[in-house]
């Protein structure tokens, strides 16, 4: 799979989809837990986000019981 345009510009890949699968959680449930819309989480999940608030990042990591480095990685 080719990297998204934002991957090429930033070199950052969001592993939200993989983490949700590993934890058996839906995007809808994550949305309920963190108080961020499904649409905004979908943008993040699909590597189309240009920015993420620290508060959102912290909430997502807390809900998924992961570290920032588990969620955001350098794209190869």
Biopython code that builds the backbone (N, CA, C, O; Angstrom):
import numpy as np
from Bio.PDB.StructureBuilder import StructureBuilder

atoms = [
    (1, "UNK", "N", (0.844, -1.181, 0.000)),
    (1, "UNK", "CA", (0.000, 0.000, 0.000)),
    (1, "UNK", "C", (0.887, 1.241, 0.000)),
    (1, "UNK", "O", (1.812, 1.351, 0.805)),
    (2, "UNK", "N", (0.604, 2.156, -0.891)),
    (2, "UNK", "CA", (1.391, 3.378, -0.980)),
    (2, "UNK", "C", (1.053, 4.311, 0.171)),
    (2, "UNK", "O", (-0.098, 4.373, 0.604)),
    (3, "UNK", "N", (2.052, 5.042, 0.672)),
    (3, "UNK", "CA", (1.774, 5.974, 1.766)),
    (3, "UNK", "C", (0.878, 7.111, 1.301)),
    (3, "UNK", "O", (0.916, 7.516, 0.139)),
    (4, "UNK", "N", (0.075, 7.617, 2.222)),
    (4, "UNK", "CA", (-0.775, 8.761, 1.923)),
    (4, "UNK", "C", (0.098, 9.982, 1.685)),
    (4, "UNK", "O", (1.266, 9.997, 2.073)),
    (5, "UNK", "N", (-0.454, 10.993, 1.057)),
    (5, "UNK", "CA", (0.296, 12.203, 0.753)),
    (5, "UNK", "C", (0.900, 12.824, 2.015)),
    (5, "UNK", "O", (2.030, 13.311, 1.989)),
    (6, "UNK", "N", (0.149, 12.807, 3.116)),
    (6, "UNK", "CA", (0.656, 13.378, 4.355)),
    (6, "UNK", "C", (1.828, 12.573, 4.906)),
    (6, "UNK", "O", (2.720, 13.137, 5.540)),
    (7, "UNK", "N", (1.834, 11.254, 4.670)),
    (7, "UNK", "CA", (2.965, 10.426, 5.085)),
    (7, "UNK", "C", (4.227, 10.895, 4.387)),
    (7, "UNK", "O", (5.286, 11.012, 5.004)),
    (8, "UNK", "N", (4.106, 11.161, 3.104)),
    (8, "UNK", "CA", (5.258, 11.581, 2.331)),
    (8, "UNK", "C", (5.775, 12.926, 2.817)),
    (8, "UNK", "O", (6.983, 13.164, 2.817)),
    (9, "UNK", "N", (4.882, 13.793, 3.226)),
    (9, "UNK", "CA", (5.284, 15.121, 3.677)),
    (9, "UNK", "C", (5.860, 15.092, 5.091)),
    (9, "UNK", "O", (6.828, 15.798, 5.375)),
    (10, "UNK", "N", (5.280, 14.288, 5.980)),
    (10, "UNK", "CA", (5.698, 14.301, 7.377)),
    (10, "UNK", "C", (6.508, 13.087, 7.784)),
    (10, "UNK", "O", (7.288, 13.155, 8.734)),
    (11, "UNK", "N", (6.340, 11.991, 7.091)),
    (11, "UNK", "CA", (7.014, 10.761, 7.471)),
    (11, "UNK", "C", (6.385, 10.090, 8.680)),
    (11, "UNK", "O", (6.998, 9.211, 9.286)),
    (12, "UNK", "N", (5.165, 10.492, 9.043)),
    (12, "UNK", "CA", (4.471, 9.942, 10.207)),
    (12, "UNK", "C", (3.294, 9.073, 9.754)),
    (12, "UNK", "O", (2.543, 9.444, 8.852)),
    (13, "UNK", "N", (3.151, 7.922, 10.392)),
    (13, "UNK", "CA", (2.026, 7.022, 10.110)),
    (13, "UNK", "C", (1.273, 6.773, 11.412)),
    (13, "UNK", "O", (1.883, 6.525, 12.452)),
    (14, "UNK", "N", (-0.049, 6.838, 11.351)),
    (14, "UNK", "CA", (-0.887, 6.567, 12.516)),
    (14, "UNK", "C", (-1.334, 5.119, 12.473)),
    (14, "UNK", "O", (-1.884, 4.668, 11.468)),
    (15, "UNK", "N", (-1.104, 4.387, 13.554)),
    (15, "UNK", "CA", (-1.443, 2.964, 13.658)),
    (15, "UNK", "C", (-2.781, 2.739, 14.364)),
    (15, "UNK", "O", (-3.003, 1.671, 14.933)),
    (16, "UNK", "N", (-3.662, 3.720, 14.335)),
    (16, "UNK", "CA", (-4.927, 3.613, 15.048)),
    (16, "UNK", "C", (-5.724, 2.390, 14.614)),
    (16, "UNK", "O", (-6.275, 1.685, 15.459)),
    (17, "UNK", "N", (-5.795, 2.129, 13.335)),
    (17, "UNK", "CA", (-6.558, 0.987, 12.836)),
    (17, "UNK", "C", (-6.029, -0.316, 13.432)),
    (17, "UNK", "O", (-6.812, -1.136, 13.913)),
    (18, "UNK", "N", (-4.729, -0.513, 13.406)),
    (18, "UNK", "CA", (-4.129, -1.736, 13.942)),
    (18, "UNK", "C", (-4.368, -1.861, 15.447)),
    (18, "UNK", "O", (-4.658, -2.950, 15.941)),
    (19, "UNK", "N", (-4.247, -0.756, 16.170)),
    (19, "UNK", "CA", (-4.457, -0.791, 17.618)),
    (19, "UNK", "C", (-5.911, -1.111, 17.963)),
    (19, "UNK", "O", (-6.174, -1.837, 18.922)),
    (20, "UNK", "N", (-6.846, -0.580, 17.197)),
    (20, "UNK", "CA", (-8.258, -0.891, 17.424)),
    (20, "UNK", "C", (-8.515, -2.377, 17.200)),
    (20, "UNK", "O", (-9.219, -3.011, 17.986)),
    (21, "UNK", "N", (-7.956, -2.926, 16.147)),
    (21, "UNK", "CA", (-8.132, -4.351, 15.850)),
    (21, "UNK", "C", (-7.530, -5.194, 16.971)),
    (21, "UNK", "O", (-8.160, -6.137, 17.451)),
    (22, "UNK", "N", (-6.305, -4.852, 17.388)),
    (22, "UNK", "CA", (-5.638, -5.606, 18.459)),
    (22, "UNK", "C", (-6.461, -5.625, 19.742)),
    (22, "UNK", "O", (-6.441, -6.605, 20.487)),
    (23, "UNK", "N", (-7.182, -4.539, 19.993)),
    (23, "UNK", "CA", (-7.940, -4.418, 21.238)),
    (23, "UNK", "C", (-9.417, -4.779, 21.082)),
    (23, "UNK", "O", (-10.177, -4.726, 22.050)),
    (24, "UNK", "N", (-9.820, -5.143, 19.872)),
    (24, "UNK", "CA", (-11.211, -5.508, 19.632)),
    (24, "UNK", "C", (-12.159, -4.349, 19.874)),
    (24, "UNK", "O", (-13.278, -4.546, 20.347)),
    (25, "UNK", "N", (-11.720, -3.151, 19.556)),
    (25, "UNK", "CA", (-12.517, -1.952, 19.807)),
    (25, "UNK", "C", (-12.929, -1.314, 18.483)),
    (25, "UNK", "O", (-12.175, -1.337, 17.510)),
    (26, "UNK", "N", (-14.118, -0.753, 18.457)),
    (26, "UNK", "CA", (-14.584, -0.050, 17.263)),
    (26, "UNK", "C", (-14.226, 1.433, 17.359)),
    (26, "UNK", "O", (-13.959, 1.961, 18.438)),
    (27, "UNK", "N", (-14.230, 2.073, 16.218)),
    (27, "UNK", "CA", (-13.986, 3.511, 16.179)),
    (27, "UNK", "C", (-15.097, 4.249, 16.928)),
    (27, "UNK", "O", (-14.849, 5.271, 17.568)),
    (28, "UNK", "N", (-16.304, 3.732, 16.847)),
    (28, "UNK", "CA", (-17.434, 4.340, 17.557)),
    (28, "UNK", "C", (-17.219, 4.290, 19.061)),
    (28, "UNK", "O", (-17.462, 5.275, 19.758)),
    (29, "UNK", "N", (-16.765, 3.151, 19.562)),
    (29, "UNK", "CA", (-16.515, 3.026, 21.006)),
    (29, "UNK", "C", (-15.374, 3.934, 21.439)),
    (29, "UNK", "O", (-15.451, 4.564, 22.494)),
    (30, "UNK", "N", (-14.321, 4.009, 20.641)),
    (30, "UNK", "CA", (-13.217, 4.915, 20.961)),
    (30, "UNK", "C", (-13.710, 6.353, 21.001)),
    (30, "UNK", "O", (-13.309, 7.126, 21.871)),
    (31, "UNK", "N", (-14.566, 6.706, 20.077)),
    (31, "UNK", "CA", (-15.144, 8.045, 20.034)),
    (31, "UNK", "C", (-15.890, 8.358, 21.325)),
    (31, "UNK", "O", (-15.763, 9.450, 21.878)),
    (32, "UNK", "N", (-16.663, 7.393, 21.794)),
    (32, "UNK", "CA", (-17.399, 7.573, 23.053)),
    (32, "UNK", "C", (-16.453, 7.752, 24.228)),
    (32, "UNK", "O", (-16.708, 8.571, 25.110)),
    (33, "UNK", "N", (-15.365, 6.995, 24.248)),
    (33, "UNK", "CA", (-14.420, 7.052, 25.367)),
    (33, "UNK", "C", (-13.618, 8.342, 25.419)),
    (33, "UNK", "O", (-13.330, 8.858, 26.499)),
    (34, "UNK", "N", (-13.257, 8.861, 24.250)),
    (34, "UNK", "CA", (-12.369, 10.030, 24.227)),
    (34, "UNK", "C", (-13.074, 11.349, 23.964)),
    (34, "UNK", "O", (-12.479, 12.414, 24.130)),
    (35, "UNK", "N", (-14.347, 11.290, 23.552)),
    (35, "UNK", "CA", (-15.076, 12.528, 23.304)),
    (35, "UNK", "C", (-14.660, 13.253, 22.040)),
    (35, "UNK", "O", (-14.725, 14.480, 21.963)),
    (36, "UNK", "N", (-14.234, 12.483, 21.050)),
    (36, "UNK", "CA", (-13.861, 13.036, 19.746)),
    (36, "UNK", "C", (-14.768, 12.377, 18.718)),
    (36, "UNK", "O", (-15.050, 11.183, 18.815)),
    (37, "UNK", "N", (-15.224, 13.138, 17.744)),
    (37, "UNK", "CA", (-16.173, 12.599, 16.768)),
    (37, "UNK", "C", (-15.570, 11.439, 15.977)),
    (37, "UNK", "O", (-14.359, 11.357, 15.777)),
    (38, "UNK", "N", (-16.453, 10.553, 15.539)),
    (38, "UNK", "CA", (-16.027, 9.434, 14.700)),
    (38, "UNK", "C", (-15.362, 9.956, 13.432)),
    (38, "UNK", "O", (-14.376, 9.383, 12.967)),
    (39, "UNK", "N", (-15.891, 11.030, 12.878)),
    (39, "UNK", "CA", (-15.329, 11.606, 11.654)),
    (39, "UNK", "C", (-13.883, 12.039, 11.887)),
    (39, "UNK", "O", (-13.012, 11.741, 11.070)),
    (40, "UNK", "N", (-13.619, 12.739, 12.990)),
    (40, "UNK", "CA", (-12.257, 13.190, 13.265)),
    (40, "UNK", "C", (-11.323, 12.021, 13.547)),
    (40, "UNK", "O", (-10.166, 12.039, 13.127)),
    (41, "UNK", "N", (-11.807, 11.013, 14.247)),
    (41, "UNK", "CA", (-10.974, 9.832, 14.486)),
    (41, "UNK", "C", (-10.719, 9.074, 13.186)),
    (41, "UNK", "O", (-9.644, 8.506, 12.998)),
    (42, "UNK", "N", (-11.689, 9.064, 12.303)),
    (42, "UNK", "CA", (-11.514, 8.412, 11.006)),
    (42, "UNK", "C", (-10.428, 9.102, 10.184)),
    (42, "UNK", "O", (-9.632, 8.442, 9.516)),
    (43, "UNK", "N", (-10.402, 10.419, 10.239)),
    (43, "UNK", "CA", (-9.351, 11.176, 9.547)),
    (43, "UNK", "C", (-7.982, 10.762, 10.084)),
    (43, "UNK", "O", (-7.040, 10.558, 9.317)),
    (44, "UNK", "N", (-7.884, 10.640, 11.395)),
    (44, "UNK", "CA", (-6.637, 10.213, 12.023)),
    (44, "UNK", "C", (-6.303, 8.772, 11.619)),
    (44, "UNK", "O", (-5.169, 8.477, 11.241)),
    (45, "UNK", "N", (-7.270, 7.898, 11.698)),
    (45, "UNK", "CA", (-7.080, 6.474, 11.393)),
    (45, "UNK", "C", (-6.616, 6.259, 9.962)),
    (45, "UNK", "O", (-5.827, 5.354, 9.692)),
    (46, "UNK", "N", (-7.098, 7.081, 9.052)),
    (46, "UNK", "CA", (-6.779, 6.929, 7.632)),
    (46, "UNK", "C", (-5.596, 7.772, 7.182)),
    (46, "UNK", "O", (-5.398, 7.997, 5.988)),
    (47, "UNK", "N", (-4.810, 8.237, 8.151)),
    (47, "UNK", "CA", (-3.590, 9.009, 7.856)),
    (47, "UNK", "C", (-3.857, 10.277, 7.056)),
    (47, "UNK", "O", (-3.034, 10.677, 6.233)),
    (48, "UNK", "N", (-4.992, 10.906, 7.290)),
    (48, "UNK", "CA", (-5.285, 12.163, 6.597)),
    (48, "UNK", "C", (-5.187, 13.365, 7.527)),
    (48, "UNK", "O", (-5.384, 14.502, 7.099)),
    (49, "UNK", "N", (-4.882, 13.115, 8.798)),
    (49, "UNK", "CA", (-4.777, 14.226, 9.764)),
    (49, "UNK", "C", (-3.503, 15.020, 9.523)),
    (49, "UNK", "O", (-2.442, 14.456, 9.257)),
    (50, "UNK", "N", (-3.626, 16.327, 9.621)),
    (50, "UNK", "CA", (-2.463, 17.194, 9.486)),
    (50, "UNK", "C", (-1.917, 17.586, 10.851)),
    (50, "UNK", "O", (-0.774, 18.029, 10.969)),
    (51, "UNK", "N", (-2.735, 17.420, 11.874)),
    (51, "UNK", "CA", (-2.340, 17.781, 13.243)),
    (51, "UNK", "C", (-3.211, 17.002, 14.215)),
    (51, "UNK", "O", (-4.285, 16.510, 13.868)),
    (52, "UNK", "N", (-2.712, 16.907, 15.446)),
    (52, "UNK", "CA", (-3.500, 16.278, 16.510)),
    (52, "UNK", "C", (-3.206, 17.027, 17.801)),
    (52, "UNK", "O", (-2.048, 17.304, 18.114)),
    (53, "UNK", "N", (-4.240, 17.351, 18.542)),
    (53, "UNK", "CA", (-4.059, 18.031, 19.821)),
    (53, "UNK", "C", (-3.457, 17.065, 20.825)),
    (53, "UNK", "O", (-3.759, 15.872, 20.819)),
    (54, "UNK", "N", (-2.606, 17.594, 21.684)),
    (54, "UNK", "CA", (-2.019, 16.761, 22.730)),
    (54, "UNK", "C", (-3.103, 16.135, 23.597)),
    (54, "UNK", "O", (-2.975, 14.984, 24.014)),
    (55, "UNK", "N", (-4.164, 16.881, 23.870)),
    (55, "UNK", "CA", (-5.238, 16.343, 24.710)),
    (55, "UNK", "C", (-5.922, 15.159, 24.026)),
    (55, "UNK", "O", (-6.285, 14.188, 24.690)),
    (56, "UNK", "N", (-6.100, 15.230, 22.712)),
    (56, "UNK", "CA", (-6.684, 14.127, 21.963)),
    (56, "UNK", "C", (-5.729, 12.942, 21.946)),
    (56, "UNK", "O", (-6.138, 11.798, 22.146)),
    (57, "UNK", "N", (-4.471, 13.223, 21.709)),
    (57, "UNK", "CA", (-3.458, 12.176, 21.698)),
    (57, "UNK", "C", (-3.406, 11.452, 23.042)),
    (57, "UNK", "O", (-3.354, 10.223, 23.090)),
    (58, "UNK", "N", (-3.420, 12.212, 24.120)),
    (58, "UNK", "CA", (-3.393, 11.626, 25.461)),
    (58, "UNK", "C", (-4.641, 10.792, 25.720)),
    (58, "UNK", "O", (-4.547, 9.705, 26.290)),
    (59, "UNK", "N", (-5.802, 11.280, 25.313)),
    (59, "UNK", "CA", (-7.056, 10.559, 25.531)),
    (59, "UNK", "C", (-7.104, 9.262, 24.731)),
    (59, "UNK", "O", (-7.538, 8.232, 25.247)),
    (60, "UNK", "N", (-6.665, 9.303, 23.482)),
    (60, "UNK", "CA", (-6.645, 8.100, 22.647)),
    (60, "UNK", "C", (-5.691, 7.069, 23.242)),
    (60, "UNK", "O", (-6.027, 5.888, 23.333)),
    (61, "UNK", "N", (-4.509, 7.510, 23.645)),
    (61, "UNK", "CA", (-3.532, 6.589, 24.239)),
    (61, "UNK", "C", (-4.050, 5.995, 25.541)),
    (61, "UNK", "O", (-3.830, 4.815, 25.812)),
    (62, "UNK", "N", (-4.728, 6.790, 26.341)),
    (62, "UNK", "CA", (-5.290, 6.276, 27.593)),
    (62, "UNK", "C", (-6.375, 5.236, 27.310)),
    (62, "UNK", "O", (-6.409, 4.186, 27.951)),
    (63, "UNK", "N", (-7.256, 5.523, 26.357)),
    (63, "UNK", "CA", (-8.354, 4.609, 26.025)),
    (63, "UNK", "C", (-7.834, 3.299, 25.437)),
    (63, "UNK", "O", (-8.417, 2.237, 25.656)),
    (64, "UNK", "N", (-6.734, 3.383, 24.688)),
    (64, "UNK", "CA", (-6.176, 2.185, 24.056)),
    (64, "UNK", "C", (-5.070, 1.549, 24.892)),
    (64, "UNK", "O", (-4.501, 0.527, 24.508)),
    (65, "UNK", "N", (-4.772, 2.158, 26.033)),
    (65, "UNK", "CA", (-3.708, 1.664, 26.914)),
    (65, "UNK", "C", (-2.418, 1.462, 26.130)),
    (65, "UNK", "O", (-1.834, 0.378, 26.121)),
    (66, "UNK", "N", (-1.989, 2.541, 25.472)),
    (66, "UNK", "CA", (-0.773, 2.480, 24.670)),
    (66, "UNK", "C", (0.043, 3.745, 24.873)),
    (66, "UNK", "O", (-0.414, 4.705, 25.493)),
    (67, "UNK", "N", (1.231, 3.731, 24.352)),
    (67, "UNK", "CA", (2.104, 4.900, 24.375)),
    (67, "UNK", "C", (1.975, 5.638, 23.044)),
    (67, "UNK", "O", (1.521, 5.073, 22.049)),
    (68, "UNK", "N", (2.377, 6.896, 23.041)),
    (68, "UNK", "CA", (2.325, 7.699, 21.816)),
    (68, "UNK", "C", (3.088, 6.992, 20.696)),
    (68, "UNK", "O", (2.641, 6.982, 19.549)),
    (69, "UNK", "N", (4.233, 6.404, 21.023)),
    (69, "UNK", "CA", (5.043, 5.703, 20.030)),
    (69, "UNK", "C", (4.394, 4.444, 19.476)),
    (69, "UNK", "O", (4.804, 3.943, 18.429)),
    (70, "UNK", "N", (3.384, 3.928, 20.170)),
    (70, "UNK", "CA", (2.622, 2.793, 19.639)),
    (70, "UNK", "C", (1.614, 3.267, 18.601)),
    (70, "UNK", "O", (1.262, 2.535, 17.676)),
    (71, "UNK", "N", (1.156, 4.500, 18.768)),
    (71, "UNK", "CA", (0.129, 5.075, 17.890)),
    (71, "UNK", "C", (0.724, 5.763, 16.678)),
    (71, "UNK", "O", (0.265, 5.567, 15.553)),
    (72, "UNK", "N", (1.745, 6.567, 16.911)),
    (72, "UNK", "CA", (2.371, 7.326, 15.818)),
    (72, "UNK", "C", (3.785, 6.806, 15.587)),
    (72, "UNK", "O", (4.604, 6.778, 16.507)),
    (73, "UNK", "N", (4.061, 6.402, 14.370)),
    (73, "UNK", "CA", (5.375, 5.863, 14.026)),
    (73, "UNK", "C", (5.887, 6.518, 12.753)),
    (73, "UNK", "O", (5.120, 7.079, 11.971)),
    (74, "UNK", "N", (7.184, 6.434, 12.563)),
    (74, "UNK", "CA", (7.768, 6.924, 11.315)),
    (74, "UNK", "C", (7.378, 5.991, 10.185)),
    (74, "UNK", "O", (7.499, 4.772, 10.311)),
    (75, "UNK", "N", (6.916, 6.550, 9.094)),
    (75, "UNK", "CA", (6.526, 5.741, 7.927)),
    (75, "UNK", "C", (7.773, 5.272, 7.208)),
    (75, "UNK", "O", (8.756, 6.003, 7.092)),
    (76, "UNK", "N", (7.718, 4.030, 6.722)),
    (76, "UNK", "CA", (8.870, 3.490, 5.958)),
    (76, "UNK", "C", (8.730, 3.807, 4.506)),
    (76, "UNK", "O", (9.593, 3.439, 3.708)),
]
sb = StructureBuilder()
sb.init_structure("model")
sb.init_model(0)
sb.init_chain("A")
sb.init_seg("    ")
for serial, (resi, resn, name, xyz) in enumerate(atoms, 1):
    if name == "N":
        sb.init_residue(resn, " ", resi, " ")
    sb.init_atom(name, np.array(xyz, "f"), 0.0, 1.0, " ", f" {name:<3s}", serial, name[0])
structure = sb.get_structure()
